Amino acid sequence: MARVIVIANSKGGTGKSTITLNLYQYFIANGASCGILDTDLQQSITLLDTNYEKNIALVDPHTSPEALKDIDYEIVLVDTPPYRTGAGGFMSVADFVLIPVNPSPMDAMAIHSILADVQEAGVKHAVVLNRVAPKTSLTDEIRKTIEAFGCKVLQTQINNRVAYSRSLIYDDLDSEANAKASVELSSLANEVLRLML
């Protein structure tokens, strides 16, 4: 039975597709069988797979939420579109919902709708702060704001690094030049797995 991780936020531009693909590459590199269901209308991951011949294990886009658990992967990542109804059906079968949030006041305020959805579904969930700028007190303020909404914020944060975008094409996140990004991603994957179980 597949473990389903839904990457969701009703706000666009939070890095859902980038995080999804980097987690996929991490899980594959560490021996897990993993697939991606690309439900985003932009089809970013599907197009990346087609245009760069990435050989991503894409789940049939017509797969129903009910059938997702029976797919022959250990982990299925669901990349969702940036609107509220896009992730809804998949939350009912999710083992975990990961909510990427950029550390800005507008992004923090925008999570109310996705929090309502995950709380209604009764699914484990947490926010990961994404594209974090170094040496700013704003990140801590945003963390406190989100925690005040009653939502867990992961200890792991994803810093604003070119390595994450570059790795989508070159699969080089684990190279020596990208060591900091690789450590962050490993920490993210392991923190999600711990919370999911």
C-alpha positions, 0 to 999 in steps of 0.5 A: 500500500502506497504512502501518499504525500500531498504537496498543497497550498491554495496560493500559487508560487510557493514552490510546490512543484519544485519541492515535489520533484526534489523529494521524488529525486531524493526518495529514488536516490535513497532506494524507495519506489516513488511516483508522482501524480501531477494534478497541477493544470500547468503540468510543470512536472509532466512537461519537464519529464517530456522536454528533458527525458527525465524518466519520472515515474508519473502516475496516470493523471486519471487515477482516482483518489480511492485508487491511489493507495493501491498503486505499486509504489512505496510513496506517491507524491501528489503535486497540486494546483494553486487553488483550493479545490485542487487538492481536496479529493486527494486529502481524503487518502493522504498520509501527510499534507506538506504545505510550502509557504514562502516567508512573507506576511501575504503568504502566511495569511493565505494558508487559512483555506488549505488549513481548513481543508486539512483539518476537515480531512483530519490528515497529518500536515505541516508547513515547510518554510520555502525560499527562505532568505538568509539572516532575516528576522522575518522568517521567525515572525512568519513561523510564529504567525503560522504556529498561532494558527495552530499549524505545525511548522517543520524545523527544516526550512528550505533556503533560497538556493539556485540548486533546487531549480537547477536540480530539476534539469541536472539531477545534481542536488547531491553533488559537492557543490550543492551540499547545503541544499542536499542536507536541507532536502534530506532533513525535509524528507526525513522529517516528513517521514517521521511525522507521517508514521 
